[in-house]
Amino acid sequence: MKNAEVAWSAFDSIAYVDHNYRDLQAEDAEILPILRDHFAGHFRNPGVGPVYGIDVGAGANLYPALSMLPWCDEITLYERSPANVAYLASQVDSYAKNWDQFWDALRGNEEYDALDADPRERFRRVVKVQQGDIFDLERFAGRWSVGTMFFVAESMTSSYQEFTLGVERFMRSLAPGAPFAAAFMEHSKGYHTGEQFFPACDVGENEVWESLEAFADGLKVHRLETEATVRDGYSGMILSYGWRGNSDAQVPMR
């Protein structure tokens, strides 16, 4: 099933959050410190000018944005589904208490700990929600200085061509040298939110590496040690991270 054929308006955001993010899953608990350390290592020596972050295909997941929170002057939650856009907008002023456990998993670094007095206030000030299609990101080439994309490119289509194009559009939206992190469901067979089924592209570590290598420097592709327990129909999670490179100059925009 191609992305354009999917009933994104039927995405059940509340059921999705309740199943995936009501409690901190072991896989996410493994991911969060890696995100913290990757971004903290990059931003340890602040650069000049404002920092703009993007979470592509944010869905109903706030923790990628939380991982960028200490570093960004503005974070865009970029999402296609109207239901997810509404959920994200409802969280900006004061996000729900279930997200506190995800913030706690990011603690242990002074910049994150410094926001403990009121991370919600900073979230309210810097986060904005923008409805948009991942394939339209070509309009924003080089726009963002840090970016995340979690469980998106492989979870929006069964087409491998669309998977690789989605990864490409995400990476091209980042400025050269921008740190990024992207996560993927390994060998996913598709998934439900409420009663609605959504397609997936079957990818593993090799496919993730091949989709990113032309666009990244210092690329790491890491299969989580934690067992696959979030739902049926996948074999594990893959986390990739690094920096947006300039090595894709020879790769034509598709």
matplotlib code that plots the C-alpha trace (Angstrom):
import matplotlib.pyplot as plt

x = [0.0, 1.4, 1.4, -1.3, -3.7, -3.6, -6.5, -4.4, -7.5, -8.5, -5.4, -6.5, -4.1, -5.6, -5.4, -1.8, -0.6, -2.4, -0.8, 2.7, 3.4, 1.1, 4.1, 7.8, 8.6, 12.0, 12.9, 12.3, 14.2, 17.2, 16.9, 16.5, 20.0, 21.5, 19.6, 20.6, 24.3, 24.3, 22.7, 24.5, 27.9, 27.1, 25.8, 28.4, 30.1, 27.3, 27.4, 26.3, 22.7, 19.4, 18.9, 15.9, 14.8, 12.3, 10.6, 9.4, 6.2, 5.9, 2.7, 1.5, 5.0, 6.6, 9.8, 11.9, 11.0, 11.8, 15.2, 15.9, 14.3, 17.4, 19.1, 16.5, 15.1, 12.2, 11.1, 8.6, 6.4, 5.8, 2.9, 0.4, -2.5, -5.2, -5.9, -2.2, -1.9, -4.8, -3.2, 0.1, -1.5, -3.3, 0.0, 1.9, 0.6, 1.0, 1.8, 0.2, 1.8, 2.7, 5.5, 7.2, 8.7, 10.2, 11.7, 13.1, 14.9, 16.7, 18.0, 21.6, 23.0, 23.3, 21.5, 18.5, 18.6, 18.6, 15.1, 13.7, 12.1, 9.6, 10.3, 6.7, 7.2, 10.1, 8.1, 5.3, 7.6, 9.6, 7.4, 5.0, 2.9, 2.9, 0.7, 2.6, 3.6, 7.1, 7.4, 6.9, 10.0, 12.0, 10.7, 12.7, 16.1, 18.8, 16.2, 16.8, 19.8, 18.8, 16.3, 14.5, 12.3, 10.9, 9.0, 7.9, 9.6, 9.0, 5.6, 3.8, 4.0, 4.8, 6.8, 10.6, 11.0, 8.7, 10.7, 14.0, 12.4, 11.0, 14.5, 16.0, 13.5, 14.1, 17.9, 17.8, 15.7, 18.7, 21.5, 25.1, 26.5, 23.1, 22.9, 20.0, 18.5, 16.0, 14.4, 12.8, 10.7, 12.7, 10.9, 7.5, 4.4, 2.1, 0.2, -3.2, -4.3, -7.7, -9.5, -7.5, -4.6, -1.6, 1.1, 4.8, 7.9, 10.0, 13.5, 16.5, 19.8, 21.2, 18.3, 18.4, 22.2, 21.8, 19.0, 21.1, 24.8, 24.8, 23.4, 25.2, 28.6, 29.6, 26.6, 25.8, 23.1, 22.3, 19.9, 18.5, 19.4, 15.9, 13.5, 10.5, 7.6, 5.7, 3.3, 3.1, 4.5, 8.1, 11.4, 13.1, 14.0, 16.8, 18.2, 20.4, 22.2, 25.0, 25.3, 24.0, 26.9, 27.7, 28.5, 25.2, 26.2, 26.2, 22.8, 20.0, 16.9, 14.0]
y = [0.0, 3.4, 6.3, 8.2, 5.3, 5.3, 6.7, 9.0, 10.9, 7.6, 7.5, 7.0, 9.2, 8.5, 4.7, 5.0, 7.0, 4.7, 1.6, 3.0, 5.9, 5.6, 3.9, 4.2, 1.1, -0.7, 0.1, 3.8, 3.7, 2.4, 5.0, 8.2, 8.3, 7.8, 10.7, 12.9, 12.1, 12.5, 16.0, 17.1, 16.1, 18.2, 21.3, 21.3, 24.2, 26.5, 27.9, 31.3, 32.0, 30.4, 26.6, 25.3, 21.7, 19.5, 16.2, 14.8, 12.7, 13.5, 11.5, 11.3, 11.0, 13.9, 12.3, 13.2, 16.8, 16.5, 15.2, 18.4, 20.8, 22.2, 23.1, 24.7, 28.1, 26.6, 23.0, 22.2, 19.1, 18.2, 15.8, 14.8, 13.2, 15.7, 13.6, 13.7, 17.4, 18.0, 15.8, 17.6, 21.0, 20.0, 19.2, 22.4, 24.5, 21.8, 18.3, 15.3, 13.7, 10.5, 12.3, 13.1, 9.6, 10.2, 13.5, 11.7, 9.2, 12.2, 13.5, 13.0, 15.9, 19.4, 21.1, 18.8, 18.9, 22.7, 22.6, 20.5, 23.5, 23.8, 21.9, 22.5, 26.2, 25.8, 23.3, 25.9, 28.6, 26.8, 24.1, 24.7, 22.2, 22.3, 20.0, 18.7, 15.7, 14.3, 14.3, 18.1, 18.7, 19.3, 22.9, 23.3, 22.0, 22.8, 24.6, 22.8, 22.7, 19.5, 16.8, 13.6, 11.1, 8.3, 5.3, 7.2, 6.3, 2.6, 3.0, 5.1, 2.8, -0.7, 0.7, 0.5, 3.3, 5.6, 4.5, 5.6, 8.8, 9.7, 9.2, 11.3, 14.2, 14.2, 14.3, 17.0, 19.2, 19.4, 21.9, 20.6, 19.5, 19.2, 16.3, 13.9, 10.7, 8.4, 5.2, 2.4, -0.7, -3.7, -6.0, -4.5, -6.2, -3.2, -2.0, -1.0, 2.1, 1.4, -0.6, 0.9, -1.0, 0.9, -0.5, -0.8, -1.4, -4.4, -3.0, -4.1, -2.7, -2.9, -1.1, 1.7, 2.1, 2.2, 4.8, 7.1, 6.7, 9.1, 11.9, 11.4, 11.8, 9.8, 7.5, 4.9, 2.3, 0.5, -2.4, -2.1, -4.9, -4.7, -7.4, -6.5, -6.2, -3.1, -4.9, -7.9, -7.8, -6.5, -8.0, -5.1, -1.4, 0.3, 3.6, 5.6, 8.8, 11.1, 14.4, 15.8, 15.6, 17.2, 13.9, 13.6, 16.4, 13.8, 12.4, 14.0, 15.3, 12.9]
z = [0.0, -1.0, 1.4, -0.6, -0.2, 3.6, 5.6, 7.8, 8.9, 10.7, 12.9, 16.5, 18.4, 21.8, 21.4, 20.0, 23.0, 25.4, 23.9, 23.3, 25.6, 28.7, 30.3, 29.5, 27.4, 27.8, 24.2, 24.6, 27.9, 25.9, 23.2, 25.3, 27.0, 23.5, 22.2, 25.2, 24.9, 21.1, 21.2, 24.3, 22.8, 19.7, 21.5, 24.3, 22.4, 21.4, 17.9, 16.6, 15.9, 16.7, 16.7, 14.8, 15.4, 13.6, 14.5, 11.2, 11.4, 15.1, 15.3, 18.9, 20.3, 22.3, 23.4, 20.3, 20.8, 24.5, 23.6, 21.6, 24.2, 25.9, 22.7, 20.4, 20.1, 18.1, 17.5, 14.7, 15.1, 11.5, 11.0, 8.3, 10.2, 11.3, 14.4, 15.4, 14.6, 17.0, 19.7, 19.4, 19.5, 22.7, 24.3, 23.6, 26.5, 29.1, 28.1, 29.8, 32.9, 31.2, 29.4, 32.7, 32.8, 29.4, 30.5, 33.6, 31.3, 29.7, 33.0, 34.0, 31.9, 33.3, 30.4, 30.8, 34.6, 34.4, 32.9, 35.7, 37.4, 34.5, 31.2, 30.3, 30.2, 27.8, 25.7, 25.5, 24.4, 21.7, 20.2, 17.3, 15.3, 11.5, 9.4, 6.4, 4.2, 4.5, 0.7, 0.7, 2.8, -0.4, -0.1, 3.1, 2.1, 4.7, 6.9, 10.3, 12.6, 14.4, 13.5, 14.5, 12.7, 14.8, 13.3, 10.3, 6.9, 7.4, 9.0, 6.3, 3.3, 2.2, -0.7, -0.4, -2.9, -0.7, 2.4, 0.9, -0.5, 3.0, 4.6, 1.8, 2.3, 6.1, 5.7, 3.0, 5.3, 7.7, 7.4, 6.8, 10.2, 11.9, 14.4, 13.7, 15.1, 13.3, 14.6, 12.7, 13.5, 12.2, 9.9, 10.7, 9.2, 9.8, 12.8, 14.2, 15.9, 17.3, 14.5, 11.6, 10.1, 8.8, 6.4, 6.9, 4.8, 5.9, 6.6, 8.6, 9.6, 6.0, 4.5, 7.2, 6.6, 2.8, 3.0, 5.2, 4.2, 1.3, 3.5, 6.8, 8.5, 11.5, 10.9, 13.5, 13.0, 16.3, 16.8, 20.3, 22.7, 24.2, 23.0, 20.8, 23.2, 22.2, 19.8, 17.5, 14.0, 14.3, 15.4, 17.2, 16.9, 15.1, 16.1, 13.7, 14.5, 13.2, 11.4, 8.2, 5.7, 2.4, 0.7, -1.2, -3.7, -6.5, -5.5, -7.6, -5.9, -6.6]

ax = plt.figure().add_subplot(projection="3d")
ax.plot(x, y, z, "-o")
ax.set_aspect("equal")
plt.show()
